[in-house]
């Protein structure tokens, strides 16, 4: 056995030990630190927004279902039943539950939400948002009701101007 080949087992053992130490540091130091942050970074917000936009573009029809003449009342009722607890009665994100979640409930009257398309809002309401408290309402509401909710959110935005 040459001198050169005799070092390989030690090199592999050292590499494996280094990987185990890195994994333990990640598990017991980095992961808890990451879970304790309480503010989303610009990168997180930008990435999340881009993914919602992409998902909505491919999964929601360009023209949402017409919610009909009773849309305003259906949207208001659905909002009161399912959304106001987090997003607040006027959509400002200051609902009783929404202020205690991470990230906090979105201010639906903000310029960020105003700039989202109806299709994006539809997709978010229907599918929810991972890693947030926003649940999916696909099982609870039909597409017409989700469209009514989108219309009601737009009404809240107009009222807040």
KOLLUM-589275 format. One record per residue: residue number from 1; residue in one letter; x, y, z of N, C-alpha, C in turn; chain. Coordinates in Angstrom, 2 decimals. Each point is the difference from the previous one (the first is absolute). Example, Ala and Ser with C-alpha at 12.3 -4.5 7.8 and 13.67 -1.06 7.14 Angstrom:
! residues 2
{1, a, {13.19, -5.69, 7.80}, {-0.89, 1.19, 0.00}, {0.90, 1.20, 0.00}, A}
{2, s, {-0.35, 1.05, -0.72}, {0.82, 1.19, 0.06}, {-0.77, 1.09, 0.73}, A}
***
This chain:
! residues 161
{1, x, {0.86, -1.16, 0.00}, {-0.86, 1.16, 0.00}, {0.91, 1.24, 0.00}, A}
{2, x, {-0.26, 0.90, -0.90}, {0.82, 1.21, -0.09}, {-0.42, 0.99, 1.08}, A}
{3, x, {0.90, 0.92, 0.25}, {-0.27, 1.03, 0.99}, {-1.21, 0.86, -0.36}, A}
{4, x, {-0.12, 0.25, -1.28}, {-1.08, 0.85, -0.49}, {-1.37, -0.63, 0.27}, A}
{5, x, {-0.20, -1.28, -0.24}, {-1.29, -0.65, 0.19}, {-0.31, -0.27, 1.47}, A}
{6, x, {0.99, 0.00, 0.87}, {-0.23, -0.26, 1.43}, {-0.72, 1.16, 0.67}, A}
{7, x, {0.06, 1.22, -0.57}, {-0.64, 1.16, 0.61}, {-1.48, 0.13, -0.32}, A}
{8, x, {-0.51, -0.70, -0.99}, {-1.41, 0.12, -0.41}, {-0.99, -0.33, 1.11}, A}
{9, x, {0.19, -1.07, 0.72}, {-0.99, -0.27, 1.07}, {-0.06, 1.13, 1.02}, A}
{10, x, {1.14, 0.59, 0.34}, {0.02, 1.09, 0.97}, {-0.66, 1.24, -0.57}, A}
{11, x, {0.24, 0.24, -1.29}, {-0.62, 1.14, -0.65}, {-1.53, -0.14, -0.01}, A}
{12, x, {-0.49, -1.18, -0.34}, {-1.45, -0.25, 0.00}, {-0.58, 0.11, 1.41}, A}
{13, x, {0.73, -0.54, 0.98}, {-0.46, 0.09, 1.39}, {-0.06, 1.47, 0.44}, A}
{14, x, {1.00, 0.78, -0.35}, {0.01, 1.43, 0.34}, {-1.14, 0.74, -0.68}, A}
{15, x, {-0.23, -0.33, -1.27}, {-1.11, 0.63, -0.73}, {-1.34, -0.34, 0.63}, A}
{16, x, {-0.20, -1.25, 0.36}, {-1.25, -0.42, 0.64}, {-0.17, 0.69, 1.35}, A}
{17, x, {1.07, 0.08, 0.78}, {-0.07, 0.66, 1.30}, {-0.34, 1.48, -0.18}, A}
{18, x, {0.59, 0.65, -0.99}, {-0.30, 1.41, -0.29}, {-1.46, 0.21, -0.37}, A}
{19, x, {-0.55, -0.90, -0.81}, {-1.40, 0.09, -0.39}, {-0.92, -0.20, 1.21}, A}
{20, x, {0.35, -0.93, 0.87}, {-0.82, -0.24, 1.20}, {0.03, 1.24, 0.90}, A}
{21, x, {1.16, 0.58, 0.19}, {0.11, 1.21, 0.84}, {-0.79, 1.15, -0.62}, A}
{22, x, {0.11, 0.18, -1.32}, {-0.76, 1.07, -0.68}, {-1.50, -0.22, 0.15}, A}
{23, x, {-0.45, -1.24, -0.12}, {-1.43, -0.30, 0.15}, {-0.47, 0.30, 1.42}, A}
{24, x, {0.81, -0.35, 0.99}, {-0.38, 0.26, 1.40}, {-0.05, 1.50, 0.29}, A}
{25, x, {0.96, 0.75, -0.52}, {-0.01, 1.45, 0.18}, {-1.24, 0.59, -0.67}, A}
{26, x, {-0.31, -0.48, -1.20}, {-1.20, 0.47, -0.70}, {-1.26, -0.32, 0.77}, A}
{27, x, {-0.07, -1.19, 0.53}, {-1.20, -0.46, 0.72}, {-0.19, 0.72, 1.33}, A}
{28, x, {1.07, 0.18, 0.74}, {-0.15, 0.55, 1.36}, {0.32, 1.49, 0.13}, A}
{29, x, {0.60, 0.61, -1.02}, {0.33, 1.42, 0.08}, {-0.73, 0.80, -1.07}, A}
{30, x, {0.19, -0.34, -1.26}, {-0.56, 0.78, -1.10}, {-1.53, -0.12, -0.09}, A}
{31, x, {-0.53, -1.21, 0.12}, {-1.45, -0.20, -0.14}, {-0.79, 0.77, 1.06}, A}
{32, x, {0.36, -0.08, 1.29}, {-0.75, 0.78, 0.99}, {0.08, 1.51, -0.25}, A}
{33, x, {1.17, 0.48, -0.44}, {0.12, 1.43, -0.31}, {-0.93, 0.39, -1.15}, A}
{34, x, {-0.07, -0.85, -1.02}, {-0.86, 0.28, -1.16}, {-1.48, 0.01, 0.41}, A}
{35, x, {-0.37, -0.87, 0.92}, {-1.40, -0.07, 0.42}, {-0.40, 1.15, 0.93}, A}
{36, x, {0.97, 0.69, 0.57}, {-0.30, 1.07, 0.93}, {-0.14, 1.36, -0.65}, A}
{37, x, {0.35, 0.14, -1.25}, {-0.12, 1.32, -0.61}, {-1.48, 0.35, -0.16}, A}
{38, x, {-0.32, 1.25, 0.18}, {-1.40, 0.42, -0.01}, {-0.31, 1.04, -1.06}, A}
{39, x, {0.84, 0.09, -0.99}, {-0.28, 0.94, -1.08}, {0.49, -0.62, -1.30}, A}
{40, x, {-0.86, -0.01, -0.99}, {0.39, -0.55, -1.29}, {0.94, 0.98, -0.69}, A}
{41, x, {1.03, -0.55, -0.61}, {0.97, 0.86, -0.70}, {-0.57, 0.41, -1.35}, A}
{42, x, {0.64, 0.97, -0.62}, {-0.40, 0.43, -1.34}, {0.09, -1.16, -0.98}, A}
{43, x, {1.03, -0.83, 0.15}, {0.16, -1.15, -0.88}, {-1.17, -0.97, 0.15}, A}
{44, x, {-0.40, -0.28, 1.24}, {-1.13, -0.90, 0.24}, {-1.29, 0.56, -0.60}, A}
{45, x, {-0.24, 1.29, 0.20}, {-1.21, 0.62, -0.54}, {0.01, 0.00, -1.53}, A}
{46, x, {1.13, 0.34, -0.59}, {0.11, 0.04, -1.46}, {-0.19, -1.38, -0.60}, A}
{47, x, {0.64, -0.99, 0.59}, {-0.12, -1.38, -0.50}, {-1.44, -0.48, 0.14}, A}
{48, x, {-0.62, 0.22, 1.16}, {-1.38, -0.42, 0.20}, {-0.95, 0.65, -0.98}, A}
{49, x, {0.18, 1.27, -0.22}, {-0.85, 0.73, -0.94}, {0.17, -0.54, -1.42}, A}
{50, x, {1.22, -0.26, -0.39}, {0.26, -0.53, -1.35}, {-0.63, -1.38, -0.18}, A}
{51, x, {0.06, -0.83, 1.03}, {-0.56, -1.35, -0.11}, {-1.53, 0.03, -0.05}, A}
{52, x, {-0.62, 0.89, 0.76}, {-1.46, 0.15, -0.05}, {-0.42, 0.47, -1.39}, A}
{53, x, {0.72, 0.96, -0.53}, {-0.30, 0.53, -1.33}, {0.12, -1.10, -1.06}, A}
{54, x, {1.05, -0.78, 0.09}, {0.21, -1.10, -0.95}, {-1.09, -1.06, 0.13}, A}
{55, x, {-0.32, -0.38, 1.23}, {-1.03, -1.02, 0.22}, {-1.35, 0.48, -0.50}, A}
{56, x, {-0.33, 1.26, 0.27}, {-1.29, 0.55, -0.44}, {-0.07, 0.05, -1.52}, A}
{57, x, {1.11, 0.35, -0.63}, {0.02, 0.11, -1.46}, {-0.33, -1.34, -0.67}, A}
{58, x, {0.46, -1.09, 0.59}, {-0.19, -1.30, -0.62}, {-1.20, -0.78, 0.53}, A}
{59, x, {-0.56, 0.40, 1.13}, {-1.05, -0.80, 0.63}, {-1.34, 0.69, 0.16}, A}
{60, x, {-0.11, 1.27, -0.38}, {-1.26, 0.72, 0.14}, {-0.38, 0.54, -1.38}, A}
{61, x, {-1.25, -0.17, -0.39}, {-0.40, 0.57, -1.29}, {0.17, 1.52, 0.01}, A}
{62, x, {0.35, 0.55, -1.14}, {0.20, 1.44, -0.11}, {-1.24, 0.77, 0.42}, A}
{63, x, {-1.15, -0.53, -0.33}, {-1.26, 0.64, 0.37}, {-0.62, -0.83, 1.11}, A}
{64, x, {-0.15, 0.61, 1.17}, {-0.57, -0.71, 1.14}, {-1.49, -0.20, -0.20}, A}
{65, x, {-0.57, -1.02, 0.64}, {-1.44, -0.21, -0.11}, {-0.76, 1.22, 0.50}, A}
{66, x, {-1.06, 0.36, -0.71}, {-0.84, 1.13, 0.40}, {-0.78, -0.42, 1.24}, A}
{67, x, {0.19, 0.73, 1.08}, {-0.62, -0.37, 1.27}, {-1.48, 0.34, 0.06}, A}
{68, x, {-0.50, 0.71, -0.99}, {-1.44, 0.27, -0.08}, {-0.42, 1.22, 0.79}, A}
{69, x, {-1.31, 0.28, -0.04}, {-0.51, 1.23, 0.62}, {0.11, 0.00, 1.53}, A}
{70, x, {0.02, -1.14, 0.62}, {0.11, -0.05, 1.46}, {1.44, -0.13, 0.46}, A}
{71, x, {0.95, 0.30, -0.88}, {1.42, -0.18, 0.32}, {0.43, 0.82, 1.21}, A}
{72, x, {-0.44, 1.23, 0.06}, {0.43, 0.88, 1.10}, {-0.42, -0.58, 1.35}, A}
{73, x, {-1.24, -0.46, 0.09}, {-0.48, -0.55, 1.28}, {0.67, -1.33, 0.31}, A}
{74, x, {0.14, -0.86, -1.01}, {0.68, -1.29, 0.22}, {1.45, 0.21, 0.40}, A}
{75, x, {0.68, 0.94, -0.66}, {1.38, 0.30, 0.34}, {0.14, 0.56, 1.40}, A}
{76, x, {-0.92, 0.91, 0.37}, {0.03, 0.58, 1.34}, {-0.21, -1.07, 1.07}, A}
{77, x, {-0.97, -0.87, -0.24}, {-0.30, -1.06, 0.97}, {1.17, -0.99, 0.13}, A}
{78, x, {0.57, -0.41, -1.13}, {1.14, -0.92, 0.03}, {1.19, 0.65, 0.70}, A}
{79, x, {0.22, 1.29, -0.27}, {1.10, 0.72, 0.65}, {-0.21, 0.04, 1.52}, A}
{80, x, {-1.22, 0.33, 0.41}, {-0.30, 0.06, 1.45}, {0.19, -1.37, 0.65}, A}
{81, x, {-0.39, -1.07, -0.70}, {0.10, -1.35, 0.55}, {1.42, -0.53, 0.05}, A}
{82, x, {0.82, 0.30, -1.02}, {1.28, -0.67, -0.14}, {1.24, 0.89, 0.03}, A}
{83, x, {-0.15, 1.28, -0.25}, {1.18, 0.85, -0.20}, {0.21, 1.06, 1.07}, A}
{84, x, {-1.09, 0.55, 0.52}, {0.09, 1.15, 0.90}, {0.78, -0.30, 1.28}, A}
{85, x, {-0.02, -1.24, 0.47}, {0.71, -0.34, 1.22}, {1.49, 0.28, -0.13}, A}
{86, x, {0.54, -0.18, -1.19}, {1.43, 0.25, -0.22}, {0.25, 1.37, -0.65}, A}
{87, x, {-0.74, 0.30, -1.05}, {0.25, 1.21, -0.79}, {-0.72, 1.23, 0.53}, A}
{88, x, {-0.85, -0.16, 1.00}, {-0.71, 1.13, 0.58}, {-1.26, 0.34, -0.77}, A}
{89, x, {-0.90, 0.68, 0.66}, {-1.30, 0.33, -0.59}, {0.13, 0.88, -1.23}, A}
{90, x, {1.04, 0.84, -0.04}, {0.18, 0.90, -1.14}, {1.15, -0.43, -0.90}, A}
{91, x, {0.56, -1.19, 0.25}, {1.05, -0.54, -0.86}, {1.39, 0.51, 0.29}, A}
{92, x, {0.21, 0.67, 1.14}, {1.29, 0.61, 0.32}, {1.02, -0.95, 0.62}, A}
{93, x, {-0.34, -1.29, 0.12}, {0.93, -0.98, 0.57}, {0.03, 0.01, 1.52}, A}
{94, x, {-0.93, 0.71, 0.63}, {0.02, 0.14, 1.45}, {-1.12, -0.79, 0.68}, A}
{95, x, {-0.30, -1.16, -0.53}, {-0.97, -0.86, 0.64}, {0.58, -0.60, 1.27}, A}
{96, x, {-0.84, -0.53, 0.84}, {0.42, -0.54, 1.30}, {1.05, -1.09, -0.17}, A}
{97, x, {-0.21, -0.91, -0.93}, {0.94, -1.10, -0.20}, {1.18, 0.42, -0.87}, A}
{98, x, {-0.25, 0.82, -0.99}, {1.02, 0.36, -0.97}, {1.22, 0.71, 0.56}, A}
{99, x, {-0.14, 0.67, 1.12}, {1.12, 0.70, 0.60}, {0.92, -0.93, 0.78}, A}
{100, x, {-0.46, -1.22, 0.25}, {0.80, -0.94, 0.80}, {0.69, -1.05, -0.85}, A}
{101, x, {-0.24, -0.01, -1.30}, {0.61, -1.01, -0.87}, {1.32, 0.51, -0.58}, A}
{102, x, {0.82, -0.94, -0.46}, {1.19, 0.38, -0.75}, {-0.05, -0.67, -1.35}, A}
{103, x, {0.14, 0.75, -1.05}, {0.00, 1.46, 0.01}, {-1.39, 0.52, 0.36}, A}
{104, x, {-0.08, 1.25, 0.45}, {-1.31, 0.55, 0.34}, {-0.92, 0.01, -1.22}, A}
{105, x, {-1.29, 0.05, 0.25}, {-0.97, 0.02, -1.10}, {0.26, 1.21, -0.90}, A}
{106, x, {-0.19, -0.20, -1.27}, {0.25, 1.04, -0.99}, {-1.04, 1.12, 0.10}, A}
{107, x, {0.47, 1.22, -0.16}, {-0.89, 1.15, -0.12}, {-0.55, -0.03, -1.43}, A}
{108, x, {-1.24, -0.37, -0.14}, {-0.60, -0.14, -1.33}, {-0.22, 1.33, -0.70}, A}
{109, x, {0.15, 1.10, 0.74}, {-0.16, 1.33, -0.60}, {1.34, 0.61, -0.41}, A}
{110, x, {1.08, -0.74, 0.21}, {1.34, 0.51, -0.32}, {0.22, 0.07, -1.51}, A}
{111, x, {0.98, 0.80, -0.39}, {0.31, 0.13, -1.43}, {0.48, -1.32, -0.58}, A}
{112, x, {0.68, -0.80, 0.80}, {0.47, -1.31, -0.47}, {-1.17, -0.88, -0.44}, A}
{113, x, {-1.06, -0.02, 0.78}, {-1.16, -0.82, -0.34}, {-0.81, 0.66, -1.11}, A}
{114, x, {-0.10, 1.31, 0.03}, {-0.71, 0.72, -1.08}, {0.63, -0.30, -1.36}, A}
{115, x, {1.33, -0.18, -0.03}, {0.71, -0.24, -1.25}, {-0.11, -1.45, -0.48}, A}
{116, x, {-0.51, -0.88, 0.82}, {-0.19, -1.39, -0.44}, {-1.21, -0.07, -0.93}, A}
{117, x, {0.05, -0.91, -0.92}, {-1.14, -0.18, -0.91}, {-1.12, -0.75, 0.73}, A}
{118, x, {-1.19, 0.08, -0.56}, {-1.13, -0.76, 0.57}, {0.32, -1.50, -0.03}, A}
{119, x, {0.67, -0.44, -1.06}, {0.36, -1.42, -0.11}, {0.94, -0.41, 1.13}, A}
{120, x, {0.93, 0.86, 0.38}, {0.91, -0.31, 1.10}, {-0.76, -0.09, 1.32}, A}
{121, x, {-0.90, 0.96, 0.24}, {-0.79, -0.04, 1.23}, {-0.88, -1.25, 0.03}, A}
{122, x, {-0.60, -0.33, -1.13}, {-0.82, -1.20, -0.12}, {0.83, -1.22, 0.37}, A}
{123, x, {1.20, -0.11, -0.57}, {0.86, -1.16, 0.25}, {0.37, -0.09, 1.47}, A}
{124, x, {0.35, 1.14, 0.61}, {0.38, 0.00, 1.42}, {-1.16, -0.45, 0.88}, A}
{125, x, {-1.18, 0.53, -0.23}, {-1.16, -0.39, 0.80}, {-0.33, -1.48, -0.19}, A}
{126, x, {0.05, -0.44, -1.22}, {-0.36, -1.39, -0.29}, {1.03, -1.00, 0.52}, A}
{127, x, {1.30, 0.33, -0.15}, {1.06, -0.96, 0.33}, {0.76, 0.28, 1.28}, A}
{128, x, {-0.18, 1.18, 0.57}, {0.74, 0.34, 1.20}, {1.46, 0.30, -0.32}, A}
{129, x, {0.77, 0.31, 1.03}, {1.42, 0.28, -0.16}, {0.79, -0.84, 0.99}, A}
{130, x, {0.90, -0.82, -0.52}, {0.84, -0.81, 0.86}, {0.88, 0.87, 0.88}, A}
{131, x, {0.36, -0.51, 1.16}, {0.87, 0.67, 0.97}, {-0.62, 1.28, 0.55}, A}
{132, x, {-1.31, 0.12, -0.12}, {-0.72, 1.11, 0.62}, {-1.26, -0.58, 0.63}, A}
{133, x, {-0.76, 0.85, 0.67}, {-1.25, -0.46, 0.61}, {-1.17, 0.03, -1.00}, A}
{134, x, {0.26, 0.42, -1.25}, {-1.07, 0.10, -0.99}, {-0.40, -1.39, -0.50}, A}
{135, x, {-1.21, -0.47, 0.38}, {-0.44, -1.33, -0.42}, {-0.58, 0.01, -1.41}, A}
{136, x, {-0.14, -1.17, -0.55}, {-0.68, -0.17, -1.29}, {-1.50, -0.10, 0.26}, A}
{137, x, {-0.79, 0.69, -0.81}, {-1.46, -0.05, 0.14}, {-0.67, -0.75, -1.14}, A}
{138, x, {0.77, -0.78, -0.72}, {-0.52, -0.74, -1.15}, {-1.13, -0.94, 0.40}, A}
{139, x, {0.11, -0.62, 1.17}, {-1.03, -0.94, 0.45}, {-1.22, 0.72, 0.58}, A}
{140, x, {0.20, 1.20, 0.48}, {-1.08, 0.73, 0.67}, {-0.83, 0.83, -0.98}, A}
{141, x, {0.64, 0.57, -1.01}, {-0.69, 0.91, -0.91}, {0.12, -0.46, -1.45}, A}
{142, x, {-1.10, 0.14, -0.73}, {0.01, -0.25, -1.44}, {0.70, 1.16, -0.69}, A}
{143, x, {0.37, -0.19, -1.26}, {0.70, 1.05, -0.75}, {-0.79, 1.31, -0.04}, A}
{144, x, {-1.33, -0.09, -0.11}, {-0.81, 1.23, -0.02}, {0.12, 0.77, 1.32}, A}
{145, x, {0.08, -0.73, 1.10}, {0.15, 0.64, 1.30}, {1.40, 0.60, 0.17}, A}
{146, x, {1.00, -0.68, -0.54}, {1.36, 0.54, 0.06}, {0.06, 1.29, -0.83}, A}
{147, x, {-0.66, 0.01, -1.16}, {-0.07, 1.22, -0.81}, {-0.70, 1.12, 0.77}, A}
{148, x, {-1.05, -0.35, 0.74}, {-0.70, 0.99, 0.81}, {0.91, 0.55, 1.09}, A}
{149, x, {0.82, -0.87, 0.58}, {0.97, 0.46, 1.00}, {1.01, 0.97, -0.61}, A}
{150, x, {0.48, -0.31, -1.19}, {0.93, 0.90, -0.68}, {-0.67, 1.36, -0.22}, A}
{151, x, {-1.24, -0.02, -0.44}, {-0.73, 1.26, -0.20}, {-0.15, 0.76, 1.30}, A}
{152, x, {-0.25, -0.70, 1.08}, {-0.16, 0.67, 1.29}, {1.33, 0.61, 0.47}, A}
{153, x, {1.10, -0.71, -0.22}, {1.32, 0.56, 0.35}, {0.24, 1.28, -0.78}, A}
{154, x, {-0.37, 0.00, -1.28}, {0.15, 1.23, -0.81}, {-0.89, 1.12, 0.56}, A}
{155, x, {-1.19, -0.35, 0.50}, {-0.89, 1.01, 0.59}, {0.63, 0.58, 1.27}, A}
{156, x, {0.64, -0.84, 0.81}, {0.69, 0.47, 1.20}, {1.14, 0.95, -0.37}, A}
{157, x, {0.69, -0.33, -1.07}, {1.10, 0.86, -0.45}, {-0.52, 1.37, -0.45}, A}
{158, x, {-1.10, 0.00, -0.74}, {-0.59, 1.28, -0.43}, {-0.46, 0.83, 1.20}, A}
{159, x, {-0.57, -0.67, 0.99}, {-0.50, 0.71, 1.19}, {1.12, 0.59, 0.83}, A}
{160, x, {1.18, -0.56, -0.08}, {1.12, 0.50, 0.83}, {0.76, 1.14, -0.62}, A}
{161, x, {-0.34, 0.39, -1.23}, {0.74, 1.08, -0.67}, {-0.39, 1.34, 0.53}, A}
***
